[in-house]
């Protein structure tokens, strides 16, 4: 069993956040000893899932619904699966968006490295938009896709 302070350190979360989660009912079976919360493996796993869902953009009220489903048993497996499939789609879309951002950053790093070597952008401007080296052309094209 872990104290709230230990869990706070483990997850790099403020104690106030853990108290809020508890107040919202996200740790329905948490044990208390003399009023002090004691986190077991079940709460740690719940916290891992809560943090995953939060990072995927889910709001606490929706995470709370998930926790309710968990307490309702196997009849809610379909709802829980749908929730995670939806979150996966959201995260996949965000990853695709970030890959485009990363390719623009890669292209601009290459571009300005070349400009520094050349002392100007003349040669580079002659290459744009479709006469770049193959690898650079691929990231340029990806970064500029609609």
HULINRA-V612794 format. One record per residue. N is the residue number from 0. RES is the residue in one small letter. OMEGA is omega in radians with two decimals (* if undefined). Layout:
N,RES,OMEGA
N,RES,OMEGA
//
This chain:
0,x,-3.08
1,x,3.05
2,x,3.13
3,x,3.10
4,x,3.12
5,x,3.13
6,x,3.09
7,x,3.12
8,x,-3.12
9,x,-3.02
10,x,-3.11
11,x,3.13
12,x,3.06
13,x,3.09
14,x,-3.13
15,x,3.10
16,x,3.11
17,x,3.09
18,x,3.12
19,x,3.11
20,x,3.13
21,x,3.13
22,x,3.14
23,x,3.08
24,x,-3.11
25,x,3.05
26,x,-2.99
27,x,-3.07
28,x,-3.08
29,x,3.14
30,x,3.07
31,x,3.08
32,x,-3.06
33,x,3.11
34,x,-3.11
35,x,3.14
36,x,3.07
37,x,-3.10
38,x,3.06
39,x,-3.12
40,x,3.13
41,x,3.13
42,x,3.11
43,x,3.12
44,x,3.08
45,x,-3.14
46,x,3.08
47,x,3.14
48,x,3.12
49,x,-3.12
50,x,3.08
51,x,-3.12
52,x,3.08
53,x,-3.13
54,x,3.10
55,x,3.09
56,x,-3.11
57,x,3.12
58,x,-3.10
59,x,-3.12
60,x,3.12
61,x,3.06
62,x,3.10
63,x,3.11
64,x,3.09
65,x,-3.13
66,x,3.08
67,x,3.11
68,x,3.14
69,x,-3.11
70,x,-3.12
71,x,3.05
72,x,-2.96
73,x,3.11
74,x,-3.10
75,x,3.09
76,x,-3.13
77,x,3.12
78,x,-3.14
79,x,3.10
80,x,3.11
81,x,3.13
82,x,-3.10
83,x,3.06
84,x,3.10
85,x,3.14
86,x,3.11
87,x,3.10
88,x,3.14
89,x,-3.11
90,x,3.08
91,x,3.13
92,x,3.12
93,x,3.09
94,x,3.10
95,x,3.12
96,x,-3.13
97,x,3.07
98,x,3.08
99,x,3.11
100,x,-3.13
101,x,3.11
102,x,3.06
103,x,3.10
104,x,3.10
105,x,-3.13
106,x,-3.09
107,x,3.06
108,x,3.12
109,x,-3.09
110,x,-3.07
111,x,2.98
112,x,3.11
113,x,3.13
114,x,3.09
115,x,3.12
116,x,-3.08
117,x,-3.08
118,x,3.09
119,x,-3.10
120,x,-3.04
121,x,-3.12
122,x,-3.12
123,x,-3.14
124,x,3.08
125,x,-3.14
126,x,-3.06
127,x,0.07
128,x,-2.95
129,x,3.12
130,x,3.14
131,x,3.01
132,x,-3.00
133,x,-3.09
134,x,3.14
135,x,3.12
136,x,-3.13
137,x,-3.14
138,x,3.07
139,x,-3.13
140,x,3.14
141,x,-3.13
142,x,-3.08
143,x,3.10
144,x,3.06
145,x,*
//
